[in-house]
Amino acid sequence: MRFAAMRLAVGWIVLAGPLALSAQSADWAALARYRADNARIGAPAPGEQRVVFYGDSITDAWAASFGAMFSGEPYIGRGISGQTTPQMLVRFRQDEIALQPAVVVILAGTNDIAGNTGVSTQAMIEDNLISMVQLAQANGIRVVRASVLPAADYRWSPGLEPGPKIVALNAWMREYAAVHDVVYLDYHSAMADEQQGLGPELSADGVHPNAAGYRLMAPMVQQAIAQALAEQ
């Protein structure tokens, strides 16, 4: 039996068997998660350069600290724990385009490599990421494409040796960004240890950043956002 899991700040909630299948089939892309909040937020104020951070659990957990870490910035978190790029693509219009940001920061791909929604080849991940970029650009939204963070193993799906796969995906991202008017944000080079993983000083589980990890990432993403805004 394959288990579905959602990582929250307080730990893991595990759904198994028929309950997991029912929850997935009812709202596979978790469109309900942000629907009401999107309606509450509405359109940006005149002159507001809104930024949407779009991703999985790494973004989901970070958003709780945006107020303290990015005081006064119009940053909105739209991460959902456990999601893969096909799920993110399904909700992209609702949770990103409809918010009318000036910039989107996309951080995704590690859960595809982990097989959270089945086996994904690099080509499959690339297709989904390209589609998100094209949708954003077609709507006048500048794109920051963040590298996948380093990971030497996944505790919930061990033995996949993701390190080299992440390096290969990031290399493609860098090349794609260079020729498609996308800002590439290289977290990986600044965070990877000698095993192409995320060390204990930056993460408690080797995948999700701790407070020190997010503090390292913060100025990097702000610089990338500033570059994207300058290129508008």
C-alpha positions as CSV (number, residue, x, y, z in Angstrom):
1,M,0.0,0.0,0.0
2,R,1.4,3.4,-1.0
3,F,1.1,6.1,1.6
4,A,0.3,9.7,0.9
5,A,1.8,12.2,3.4
6,M,1.6,15.9,4.1
7,R,4.3,17.6,6.1
8,L,3.2,20.4,8.4
9,A,5.2,22.6,10.7
10,V,4.3,20.3,13.7
11,G,5.3,17.1,11.9
12,W,3.7,14.6,9.4
13,I,0.1,13.7,8.9
14,V,-0.1,10.4,7.1
15,L,-3.1,9.3,5.1
16,A,-3.3,5.7,4.2
17,G,-5.5,3.4,2.2
18,P,-9.0,4.4,1.0
19,L,-8.9,7.7,2.9
20,A,-5.8,8.8,1.0
21,L,-7.2,7.7,-2.3
22,S,-10.5,9.4,-1.6
23,A,-8.7,12.7,-0.6
24,Q,-6.5,12.6,-3.7
25,S,-9.4,11.9,-6.1
26,A,-11.6,14.5,-4.6
27,D,-9.0,17.4,-5.1
28,W,-5.9,15.9,-6.6
29,A,-4.2,19.3,-7.0
30,A,-5.5,20.8,-3.7
31,L,-7.3,23.6,-5.4
32,A,-9.4,24.1,-2.2
33,R,-6.3,25.0,-0.2
34,Y,-6.0,28.6,-1.2
35,R,-9.3,29.3,-3.1
36,A,-10.9,31.3,-0.3
37,D,-7.7,33.2,0.5
38,N,-7.2,34.1,-3.1
39,A,-10.6,35.7,-3.2
40,R,-10.0,37.6,0.0
41,I,-6.7,39.0,-1.2
42,G,-8.0,40.2,-4.5
43,A,-6.1,42.3,-7.1
44,P,-2.9,44.2,-6.2
45,A,-3.1,47.8,-5.1
46,P,-2.0,50.4,-7.7
47,G,1.8,50.4,-7.9
48,E,2.1,47.2,-5.9
49,Q,4.7,44.8,-7.2
50,R,3.3,41.6,-5.8
51,V,5.4,38.4,-5.7
52,V,4.0,34.9,-5.5
53,F,6.3,32.2,-4.1
54,Y,5.0,29.0,-5.8
55,G,6.1,25.6,-4.7
56,D,5.8,22.6,-2.4
57,S,6.5,22.1,1.3
58,I,9.7,24.2,1.2
59,T,7.7,27.2,0.1
60,D,4.7,26.2,2.3
61,A,6.8,26.2,5.5
62,W,8.7,29.4,4.5
63,A,5.6,31.5,4.0
64,A,4.8,31.5,7.7
65,S,8.0,33.6,8.2
66,F,7.5,36.1,5.4
67,G,6.2,38.8,7.7
68,A,9.4,38.7,9.8
69,M,11.9,37.9,7.1
70,F,10.6,40.2,4.4
71,S,8.9,42.9,6.4
72,G,6.7,45.1,4.3
73,E,7.2,43.2,1.1
74,P,4.0,42.2,-0.9
75,Y,5.1,38.5,-0.9
76,I,2.5,35.7,-1.0
77,G,3.2,32.1,-0.4
78,R,1.4,29.5,-2.5
79,G,3.3,26.3,-1.6
80,I,1.5,23.0,-0.9
81,S,3.4,20.2,0.9
82,G,4.1,17.1,-1.1
83,Q,3.1,18.5,-4.5
84,T,4.7,17.6,-7.7
85,T,4.9,19.7,-10.9
86,P,1.8,18.2,-12.6
87,Q,-0.3,19.2,-9.5
88,M,1.3,22.6,-9.5
89,L,0.5,23.1,-13.2
90,V,-3.2,22.3,-12.6
91,R,-3.5,25.0,-10.0
92,F,-1.2,27.6,-11.6
93,R,-4.0,29.8,-13.0
94,Q,-5.9,29.9,-9.7
95,D,-3.1,30.2,-7.3
96,E,-0.6,32.3,-9.3
97,I,-2.0,34.0,-12.4
98,A,-5.2,35.1,-10.8
99,L,-3.3,37.0,-8.1
100,Q,-1.8,39.2,-10.8
101,P,1.8,39.3,-9.4
102,A,4.6,41.2,-11.1
103,V,6.9,38.2,-10.4
104,V,6.5,34.5,-9.6
105,V,9.3,32.5,-7.9
106,I,8.9,28.8,-8.8
107,L,10.6,26.2,-6.7
108,A,9.6,22.7,-7.6
109,G,10.8,19.3,-8.8
110,T,12.2,17.5,-5.8
111,N,8.9,15.7,-5.1
112,D,8.8,14.5,-8.7
113,I,12.2,13.0,-8.3
114,A,10.9,11.4,-5.1
115,G,8.0,9.8,-7.0
116,N,5.3,11.4,-4.9
117,T,2.7,11.1,-7.7
118,G,4.4,8.2,-9.5
119,V,7.6,7.9,-11.6
120,S,8.6,11.1,-13.3
121,T,11.4,11.4,-15.9
122,Q,13.4,14.6,-16.2
123,A,11.6,15.2,-19.5
124,M,8.3,15.1,-17.8
125,I,9.4,17.6,-15.1
126,E,10.8,19.8,-17.8
127,D,7.5,19.9,-19.7
128,N,5.6,21.0,-16.6
129,L,8.1,23.7,-15.7
130,I,8.1,25.0,-19.3
131,S,4.3,25.2,-19.2
132,M,4.3,27.2,-16.0
133,V,6.9,29.6,-17.4
134,Q,5.0,30.0,-20.6
135,L,1.7,30.6,-18.8
136,A,3.3,33.2,-16.6
137,Q,5.0,35.0,-19.4
138,A,1.8,35.0,-21.5
139,N,0.2,36.9,-18.7
140,G,3.0,39.5,-18.3
141,I,4.5,37.9,-15.2
142,R,8.3,37.8,-14.8
143,V,9.6,34.4,-13.7
144,V,12.3,33.5,-11.2
145,R,13.1,29.8,-11.6
146,A,14.8,28.5,-8.5
147,S,17.0,25.5,-8.5
148,V,15.9,22.4,-6.7
149,L,17.5,22.3,-3.3
150,P,20.2,19.6,-2.7
151,A,19.0,16.3,-1.2
152,A,21.1,13.1,-0.8
153,D,18.1,11.0,0.1
154,Y,14.4,11.2,0.9
155,R,13.3,9.8,4.3
156,W,9.9,9.0,3.0
157,S,11.2,7.4,-0.2
158,P,14.8,6.1,0.5
159,G,17.3,4.7,-1.9
160,L,16.5,6.9,-4.9
161,E,19.9,8.7,-4.9
162,P,18.4,12.0,-5.9
163,G,21.6,14.1,-5.7
164,P,22.8,13.6,-9.3
165,K,19.3,13.8,-10.6
166,I,18.8,17.2,-9.0
167,V,22.1,18.4,-10.4
168,A,21.1,17.3,-13.9
169,L,17.6,19.0,-13.6
170,N,19.2,22.2,-12.3
171,A,21.7,22.2,-15.2
172,W,18.8,22.1,-17.6
173,M,17.0,24.9,-15.7
174,R,20.0,27.1,-16.0
175,E,20.3,26.5,-19.7
176,Y,16.6,27.1,-20.3
177,A,16.5,30.3,-18.2
178,A,19.4,31.7,-20.2
179,V,17.5,31.6,-23.5
180,H,13.9,32.2,-22.4
181,D,14.0,35.4,-20.4
182,V,13.9,33.8,-17.0
183,V,15.9,34.7,-13.9
184,Y,17.7,31.6,-12.6
185,L,18.1,31.4,-8.8
186,D,20.9,29.0,-7.8
187,Y,20.2,27.9,-4.3
188,H,21.9,24.6,-4.9
189,S,25.4,25.8,-5.2
190,A,25.2,27.8,-2.0
191,M,23.6,25.0,0.0
192,A,25.0,21.6,-1.2
193,D,27.5,19.6,0.9
194,E,30.1,17.2,-0.4
195,Q,27.4,14.5,-0.8
196,Q,25.2,16.8,-2.9
197,G,22.9,16.9,0.1
198,L,21.6,19.5,2.5
199,G,23.7,19.3,5.7
200,P,22.5,19.4,9.3
201,E,23.5,23.0,9.7
202,L,20.8,23.9,7.1
203,S,18.2,21.2,7.6
204,A,16.9,18.8,10.1
205,D,15.9,16.1,7.6
206,G,18.2,16.7,4.7
207,V,15.4,18.1,2.4
208,H,13.6,20.9,4.1
209,P,15.6,24.0,5.2
210,N,15.6,25.0,8.9
211,A,15.7,28.6,10.0
212,A,19.4,29.0,9.1
213,G,18.6,27.5,5.7
214,Y,15.9,30.0,5.0
215,R,18.0,32.9,6.3
216,L,20.6,31.9,3.7
217,M,18.0,31.7,0.9
218,A,16.3,35.1,1.8
219,P,18.9,37.5,0.4
220,M,19.4,35.3,-2.7
221,V,15.7,35.3,-3.6
222,Q,15.4,39.1,-2.9
223,Q,18.3,39.7,-5.3
224,A,16.6,37.5,-8.0
225,I,13.3,39.3,-7.5
226,A,15.0,42.7,-7.9
227,Q,16.6,41.5,-11.1
228,A,13.3,40.3,-12.5
229,L,11.6,43.6,-11.6
230,A,14.4,45.5,-13.2
231,E,14.0,43.6,-16.5
232,Q,10.2,44.3,-16.8
